[in-house]
Amino acid sequence: MVAIPKQITKGGSMKLWRKAAGAIKDRNSIWIASISRKTSYHNPDLEAAIVKATSHDESTIDYKNSQRVFAWLRASPSLYLKPLIWDLSKRMSKTRSWVVALKGLMLMHGVFCCKLPAVQKIGRLPFDLSNFVDGYSSLSKTWGFNMFVRAYFAFLDQKSALLSMELNERRQRNKETEEPMLQELVKLQKWQILLDMLMQIKPQAEGMNLGLVLEAMDCVIIEIFDVYSRICNGIATVLVRVYGAGKIEAGKSVFLMRLNFRKLSELLMRISGSLNESLMGFQRKIRT
């Protein structure tokens, strides 16, 4: 008979306890949602789907309920956006689990990917994970996940604010009036800052090669190329307009363009380095 080391037994039992406790919390949340009254700020079916999509189980990702949330939102943004933001914010504000927090951020990221005009009105996110700390394990085990959640939140919060700002600017500007070139360059700088924030979202500790983290990184990498494409298209548009601009405006625009190109080239080098590092890490995992 082989004796099992006490450390392994203790670690395994603690993991099972956390998993069981998380499952009980999720079931209780679903039950509470089912008996609650439907209002303009609350939809029981939607809340239940959000709880299932942001469960405490780090080994699974509930794509089915995530897609249900997105389908409801696309079908009727005016009916589902307000309760979605309300219920998700309530769950994010209460949680001390990095798993729930990360799944919630991925769900919020998916809401932005729906690209609905109503989503652009959200502004700053109505919950705060900038100082998130997991409350179920020691800091030495979870600091990498804490940093990941904080960086992901910082990006989504900034993107939400930027989308809202651009929407307000379009409303204030006459539809027939073209956006001033300098203002367009300033906007490009803000998107470059957003791209830089995206680069901060990455695993920084050992033991983070989990399916949930890898799935989140897939979302981040797709977003990196999307933001980069937006910046490149914006630069191309400005370059065309420079030739027809006045001498003073063209001079200022060229100066800002040089700064933008310099910053963009630095970001491209960092993106290339990060992708190469990720590829090498993936190859090492395959060999082992």
C-alpha beads as a LAMMPS data file, in Angstrom:
LAMMPS data file: protein, C-alpha beads

288 atoms
287 bonds

1 atom types
1 bond types

-500.0 500.0 xlo xhi
-500.0 500.0 ylo yhi
-500.0 500.0 zlo zhi

Masses

1 110.0

Atoms # bond

1 1 1 0.000 0.000 0.000
2 1 1 1.432 3.395 -1.048
3 1 1 1.214 6.181 1.511
4 1 1 -0.123 9.494 0.199
5 1 1 1.891 12.535 1.358
6 1 1 -0.004 14.747 3.782
7 1 1 0.679 17.878 1.693
8 1 1 -0.943 16.329 -1.366
9 1 1 -3.901 15.098 0.654
10 1 1 -4.390 18.521 2.237
11 1 1 -3.993 20.382 -1.059
12 1 1 -6.398 18.025 -2.808
13 1 1 -9.020 18.287 -0.072
14 1 1 -8.780 22.099 -0.065
15 1 1 -9.272 22.159 -3.826
16 1 1 -12.312 19.885 -3.571
17 1 1 -13.694 22.038 -0.752
18 1 1 -13.351 25.228 -2.808
19 1 1 -14.973 23.558 -5.813
20 1 1 -17.887 22.291 -3.708
21 1 1 -18.319 25.647 -1.954
22 1 1 -18.296 27.448 -5.326
23 1 1 -20.910 25.070 -6.764
24 1 1 -23.172 25.648 -3.741
25 1 1 -22.831 29.432 -4.121
26 1 1 -23.723 29.225 -7.803
27 1 1 -26.792 27.068 -7.111
28 1 1 -27.960 29.449 -4.391
29 1 1 -27.523 32.433 -6.730
30 1 1 -29.537 30.687 -9.457
31 1 1 -32.306 29.802 -6.964
32 1 1 -32.475 33.380 -5.668
33 1 1 -32.654 34.667 -9.253
34 1 1 -35.513 32.267 -10.069
35 1 1 -37.734 33.526 -7.248
36 1 1 -36.971 37.217 -7.658
37 1 1 -39.409 39.614 -9.303
38 1 1 -38.881 40.772 -12.871
39 1 1 -38.295 44.528 -13.209
40 1 1 -36.720 46.929 -15.700
41 1 1 -33.393 46.385 -13.897
42 1 1 -33.753 42.672 -13.333
43 1 1 -34.581 39.652 -15.485
44 1 1 -34.556 36.296 -13.618
45 1 1 -33.744 34.210 -16.722
46 1 1 -30.961 36.569 -17.743
47 1 1 -29.465 36.598 -14.246
48 1 1 -29.504 32.787 -14.103
49 1 1 -27.689 32.639 -17.445
50 1 1 -25.106 35.173 -16.181
51 1 1 -24.488 33.115 -13.021
52 1 1 -24.003 29.945 -15.092
53 1 1 -21.692 31.752 -17.537
54 1 1 -19.605 33.108 -14.627
55 1 1 -19.549 30.014 -12.408
56 1 1 -16.827 29.264 -9.842
57 1 1 -15.646 26.205 -11.799
58 1 1 -12.253 27.015 -13.313
59 1 1 -12.186 23.790 -15.351
60 1 1 -15.190 24.614 -17.539
61 1 1 -16.433 27.508 -19.655
62 1 1 -20.197 27.708 -20.238
63 1 1 -20.320 28.844 -23.866
64 1 1 -24.023 27.956 -24.131
65 1 1 -25.225 30.452 -21.537
66 1 1 -22.771 33.112 -22.718
67 1 1 -24.251 32.843 -26.202
68 1 1 -27.764 33.001 -24.734
69 1 1 -26.878 36.310 -23.087
70 1 1 -25.468 37.706 -26.357
71 1 1 -28.467 36.451 -28.367
72 1 1 -30.947 38.142 -26.004
73 1 1 -28.929 41.346 -26.121
74 1 1 -28.799 41.409 -29.936
75 1 1 -32.527 40.625 -30.156
76 1 1 -33.555 43.539 -27.917
77 1 1 -30.820 45.839 -26.547
78 1 1 -33.389 48.194 -25.011
79 1 1 -34.926 45.319 -23.055
80 1 1 -31.839 43.368 -21.981
81 1 1 -28.869 45.746 -21.743
82 1 1 -29.922 47.476 -18.511
83 1 1 -30.637 44.254 -16.520
84 1 1 -27.514 42.627 -17.982
85 1 1 -25.264 45.431 -16.748
86 1 1 -27.099 45.554 -13.405
87 1 1 -26.897 41.800 -12.687
88 1 1 -23.331 41.393 -13.955
89 1 1 -22.141 44.411 -11.966
90 1 1 -23.788 43.061 -8.815
91 1 1 -22.001 39.728 -9.246
92 1 1 -18.647 41.334 -10.025
93 1 1 -18.870 43.665 -7.036
94 1 1 -19.497 40.803 -4.616
95 1 1 -17.104 38.134 -5.868
96 1 1 -13.742 37.331 -4.313
97 1 1 -13.007 34.551 -6.802
98 1 1 -10.580 35.234 -9.638
99 1 1 -12.437 32.623 -11.712
100 1 1 -15.787 34.428 -11.427
101 1 1 -14.124 37.810 -11.985
102 1 1 -12.307 36.643 -15.127
103 1 1 -15.386 34.955 -16.570
104 1 1 -17.378 38.116 -15.881
105 1 1 -14.821 40.251 -17.710
106 1 1 -14.856 37.854 -20.667
107 1 1 -18.655 38.113 -20.730
108 1 1 -18.406 41.912 -20.658
109 1 1 -15.830 41.765 -23.459
110 1 1 -18.302 39.719 -25.492
111 1 1 -20.957 42.394 -24.925
112 1 1 -18.638 44.970 -26.538
113 1 1 -17.948 42.569 -29.413
114 1 1 -21.688 42.595 -30.215
115 1 1 -20.973 46.150 -31.506
116 1 1 -24.410 47.517 -30.678
117 1 1 -24.945 51.313 -30.538
118 1 1 -26.618 50.962 -27.128
119 1 1 -23.464 49.373 -25.676
120 1 1 -21.468 52.489 -26.588
121 1 1 -23.572 54.509 -24.132
122 1 1 -22.375 52.576 -21.066
123 1 1 -19.371 54.796 -20.317
124 1 1 -17.136 53.752 -17.426
125 1 1 -17.948 50.266 -16.170
126 1 1 -20.317 50.336 -13.168
127 1 1 -18.097 47.986 -11.143
128 1 1 -14.478 48.231 -10.037
129 1 1 -11.906 45.424 -10.155
130 1 1 -8.842 47.684 -10.225
131 1 1 -7.767 46.431 -6.776
132 1 1 -9.108 42.896 -7.061
133 1 1 -7.653 40.263 -4.709
134 1 1 -8.750 36.625 -4.671
135 1 1 -10.078 35.693 -1.245
136 1 1 -9.931 31.903 -1.476
137 1 1 -6.187 31.207 -1.706
138 1 1 -2.972 32.760 -0.424
139 1 1 -1.533 35.751 -2.277
140 1 1 1.566 33.726 -3.200
141 1 1 -0.658 31.392 -5.251
142 1 1 -3.034 33.904 -6.789
143 1 1 -1.056 37.123 -7.354
144 1 1 -0.669 36.322 -11.068
145 1 1 -4.430 35.852 -11.461
146 1 1 -5.073 39.048 -9.497
147 1 1 -2.808 41.036 -11.846
148 1 1 -4.454 39.426 -14.881
149 1 1 -7.943 40.396 -13.698
150 1 1 -6.856 43.956 -12.856
151 1 1 -5.202 44.490 -16.256
152 1 1 -8.198 43.031 -18.122
153 1 1 -10.590 45.270 -16.176
154 1 1 -8.447 48.375 -16.793
155 1 1 -8.578 47.758 -20.552
156 1 1 -12.346 47.119 -20.688
157 1 1 -13.066 50.136 -18.483
158 1 1 -10.953 52.387 -20.705
159 1 1 -12.447 50.984 -23.908
160 1 1 -15.983 51.528 -22.609
161 1 1 -15.151 55.127 -21.708
162 1 1 -13.516 55.736 -25.117
163 1 1 -16.485 54.331 -27.052
164 1 1 -18.851 56.537 -25.054
165 1 1 -16.683 59.619 -25.638
166 1 1 -16.565 59.006 -29.402
167 1 1 -20.337 58.547 -29.497
168 1 1 -20.887 61.888 -27.720
169 1 1 -18.461 63.627 -30.105
170 1 1 -20.347 62.276 -33.130
171 1 1 -23.623 63.498 -31.683
172 1 1 -22.277 66.988 -31.031
173 1 1 -20.763 67.273 -34.484
174 1 1 -22.957 68.035 -37.457
175 1 1 -23.373 64.921 -39.608
176 1 1 -22.294 66.850 -42.686
177 1 1 -19.195 68.260 -40.966
178 1 1 -15.995 66.263 -41.257
179 1 1 -14.068 65.596 -38.046
180 1 1 -11.112 68.017 -37.619
181 1 1 -7.853 66.324 -38.567
182 1 1 -6.083 67.202 -35.306
183 1 1 -8.984 65.820 -33.309
184 1 1 -8.780 62.619 -35.305
185 1 1 -5.070 62.330 -34.485
186 1 1 -5.752 62.852 -30.783
187 1 1 -8.313 60.070 -30.998
188 1 1 -5.690 57.810 -32.599
189 1 1 -3.362 58.489 -29.684
190 1 1 -6.070 57.336 -27.288
191 1 1 -6.493 54.100 -29.239
192 1 1 -2.736 53.590 -29.057
193 1 1 -2.932 53.956 -25.279
194 1 1 -5.679 51.329 -25.355
195 1 1 -3.420 49.045 -27.396
196 1 1 -0.678 49.520 -24.817
197 1 1 -3.131 48.541 -22.056
198 1 1 -3.993 45.380 -23.989
199 1 1 -0.323 44.427 -23.945
200 1 1 -0.394 44.430 -20.139
201 1 1 -2.914 41.565 -20.088
202 1 1 -0.756 38.465 -19.882
203 1 1 0.081 35.612 -17.487
204 1 1 2.891 36.704 -15.177
205 1 1 3.171 33.737 -12.799
206 1 1 3.763 30.006 -12.949
207 1 1 0.775 27.684 -13.066
208 1 1 -1.430 29.947 -15.185
209 1 1 -1.540 27.659 -18.224
210 1 1 -5.210 26.894 -17.583
211 1 1 -7.933 26.605 -20.201
212 1 1 -9.800 29.602 -18.800
213 1 1 -6.729 31.865 -18.967
214 1 1 -5.858 30.643 -22.478
215 1 1 -9.419 31.377 -23.602
216 1 1 -9.151 34.897 -22.181
217 1 1 -5.838 35.364 -24.014
218 1 1 -7.539 34.350 -27.276
219 1 1 -10.016 37.215 -26.722
220 1 1 -7.137 39.595 -25.957
221 1 1 -5.096 38.650 -29.047
222 1 1 -8.116 39.069 -31.340
223 1 1 -8.721 42.483 -29.735
224 1 1 -5.068 43.466 -30.273
225 1 1 -5.353 42.921 -34.019
226 1 1 -8.744 44.671 -34.117
227 1 1 -7.416 47.788 -32.349
228 1 1 -4.237 47.759 -34.450
229 1 1 -6.333 47.598 -37.634
230 1 1 -8.450 50.520 -36.419
231 1 1 -5.302 52.600 -35.796
232 1 1 -3.840 51.779 -39.212
233 1 1 -7.076 52.724 -40.978
234 1 1 -7.174 55.982 -39.031
235 1 1 -3.592 56.835 -40.006
236 1 1 -4.325 56.088 -43.665
237 1 1 -7.360 58.396 -43.554
238 1 1 -5.333 61.239 -42.038
239 1 1 -2.535 60.820 -44.595
240 1 1 -5.024 61.310 -47.425
241 1 1 -6.441 64.438 -45.756
242 1 1 -3.002 65.998 -45.124
243 1 1 -2.546 66.743 -48.830
244 1 1 -5.686 68.867 -48.944
245 1 1 -5.135 70.634 -45.622
246 1 1 -3.808 74.126 -44.998
247 1 1 -0.107 74.651 -44.289
248 1 1 -0.449 75.215 -40.507
249 1 1 -2.868 72.333 -39.933
250 1 1 -0.809 70.027 -42.160
251 1 1 2.364 70.889 -40.222
252 1 1 0.774 70.123 -36.874
253 1 1 -0.726 66.935 -38.268
254 1 1 2.614 65.705 -39.638
255 1 1 4.252 66.337 -36.258
256 1 1 1.579 64.325 -34.455
257 1 1 1.787 61.629 -37.119
258 1 1 5.499 61.190 -36.423
259 1 1 4.760 60.725 -32.727
260 1 1 2.034 58.242 -33.571
261 1 1 4.289 56.252 -35.906
262 1 1 7.064 56.144 -33.306
263 1 1 4.687 54.923 -30.603
264 1 1 3.057 52.444 -32.968
265 1 1 6.407 50.967 -34.029
266 1 1 7.326 50.452 -30.359
267 1 1 4.021 48.707 -29.749
268 1 1 4.524 46.505 -32.818
269 1 1 7.893 45.362 -31.510
270 1 1 6.291 44.507 -28.155
271 1 1 3.432 42.652 -29.865
272 1 1 5.892 40.659 -31.959
273 1 1 7.970 39.810 -28.905
274 1 1 4.931 38.761 -26.875
275 1 1 3.571 36.545 -29.662
276 1 1 6.976 34.878 -30.138
277 1 1 7.233 34.283 -26.390
278 1 1 3.732 32.786 -26.319
279 1 1 4.529 30.535 -29.289
280 1 1 7.743 29.287 -27.667
281 1 1 5.866 28.576 -24.442
282 1 1 3.209 26.648 -26.347
283 1 1 5.872 24.592 -28.139
284 1 1 7.525 23.747 -24.808
285 1 1 4.184 22.501 -23.465
286 1 1 3.740 20.265 -26.532
287 1 1 7.187 18.703 -26.073
288 1 1 6.527 17.974 -22.404

Bonds

1 1 1 2
2 1 2 3
3 1 3 4
4 1 4 5
5 1 5 6
6 1 6 7
7 1 7 8
8 1 8 9
9 1 9 10
10 1 10 11
11 1 11 12
12 1 12 13
13 1 13 14
14 1 14 15
15 1 15 16
16 1 16 17
17 1 17 18
18 1 18 19
19 1 19 20
20 1 20 21
21 1 21 22
22 1 22 23
23 1 23 24
24 1 24 25
25 1 25 26
26 1 26 27
27 1 27 28
28 1 28 29
29 1 29 30
30 1 30 31
31 1 31 32
32 1 32 33
33 1 33 34
34 1 34 35
35 1 35 36
36 1 36 37
37 1 37 38
38 1 38 39
39 1 39 40
40 1 40 41
41 1 41 42
42 1 42 43
43 1 43 44
44 1 44 45
45 1 45 46
46 1 46 47
47 1 47 48
48 1 48 49
49 1 49 50
50 1 50 51
51 1 51 52
52 1 52 53
53 1 53 54
54 1 54 55
55 1 55 56
56 1 56 57
57 1 57 58
58 1 58 59
59 1 59 60
60 1 60 61
61 1 61 62
62 1 62 63
63 1 63 64
64 1 64 65
65 1 65 66
66 1 66 67
67 1 67 68
68 1 68 69
69 1 69 70
70 1 70 71
71 1 71 72
72 1 72 73
73 1 73 74
74 1 74 75
75 1 75 76
76 1 76 77
77 1 77 78
78 1 78 79
79 1 79 80
80 1 80 81
81 1 81 82
82 1 82 83
83 1 83 84
84 1 84 85
85 1 85 86
86 1 86 87
87 1 87 88
88 1 88 89
89 1 89 90
90 1 90 91
91 1 91 92
92 1 92 93
93 1 93 94
94 1 94 95
95 1 95 96
96 1 96 97
97 1 97 98
98 1 98 99
99 1 99 100
100 1 100 101
101 1 101 102
102 1 102 103
103 1 103 104
104 1 104 105
105 1 105 106
106 1 106 107
107 1 107 108
108 1 108 109
109 1 109 110
110 1 110 111
111 1 111 112
112 1 112 113
113 1 113 114
114 1 114 115
115 1 115 116
116 1 116 117
117 1 117 118
118 1 118 119
119 1 119 120
120 1 120 121
121 1 121 122
122 1 122 123
123 1 123 124
124 1 124 125
125 1 125 126
126 1 126 127
127 1 127 128
128 1 128 129
129 1 129 130
130 1 130 131
131 1 131 132
132 1 132 133
133 1 133 134
134 1 134 135
135 1 135 136
136 1 136 137
137 1 137 138
138 1 138 139
139 1 139 140
140 1 140 141
141 1 141 142
142 1 142 143
143 1 143 144
144 1 144 145
145 1 145 146
146 1 146 147
147 1 147 148
148 1 148 149
149 1 149 150
150 1 150 151
151 1 151 152
152 1 152 153
153 1 153 154
154 1 154 155
155 1 155 156
156 1 156 157
157 1 157 158
158 1 158 159
159 1 159 160
160 1 160 161
161 1 161 162
162 1 162 163
163 1 163 164
164 1 164 165
165 1 165 166
166 1 166 167
167 1 167 168
168 1 168 169
169 1 169 170
170 1 170 171
171 1 171 172
172 1 172 173
173 1 173 174
174 1 174 175
175 1 175 176
176 1 176 177
177 1 177 178
178 1 178 179
179 1 179 180
180 1 180 181
181 1 181 182
182 1 182 183
183 1 183 184
184 1 184 185
185 1 185 186
186 1 186 187
187 1 187 188
188 1 188 189
189 1 189 190
190 1 190 191
191 1 191 192
192 1 192 193
193 1 193 194
194 1 194 195
195 1 195 196
196 1 196 197
197 1 197 198
198 1 198 199
199 1 199 200
200 1 200 201
201 1 201 202
202 1 202 203
203 1 203 204
204 1 204 205
205 1 205 206
206 1 206 207
207 1 207 208
208 1 208 209
209 1 209 210
210 1 210 211
211 1 211 212
212 1 212 213
213 1 213 214
214 1 214 215
215 1 215 216
216 1 216 217
217 1 217 218
218 1 218 219
219 1 219 220
220 1 220 221
221 1 221 222
222 1 222 223
223 1 223 224
224 1 224 225
225 1 225 226
226 1 226 227
227 1 227 228
228 1 228 229
229 1 229 230
230 1 230 231
231 1 231 232
232 1 232 233
233 1 233 234
234 1 234 235
235 1 235 236
236 1 236 237
237 1 237 238
238 1 238 239
239 1 239 240
240 1 240 241
241 1 241 242
242 1 242 243
243 1 243 244
244 1 244 245
245 1 245 246
246 1 246 247
247 1 247 248
248 1 248 249
249 1 249 250
250 1 250 251
251 1 251 252
252 1 252 253
253 1 253 254
254 1 254 255
255 1 255 256
256 1 256 257
257 1 257 258
258 1 258 259
259 1 259 260
260 1 260 261
261 1 261 262
262 1 262 263
263 1 263 264
264 1 264 265
265 1 265 266
266 1 266 267
267 1 267 268
268 1 268 269
269 1 269 270
270 1 270 271
271 1 271 272
272 1 272 273
273 1 273 274
274 1 274 275
275 1 275 276
276 1 276 277
277 1 277 278
278 1 278 279
279 1 279 280
280 1 280 281
281 1 281 282
282 1 282 283
283 1 283 284
284 1 284 285
285 1 285 286
286 1 286 287
287 1 287 288
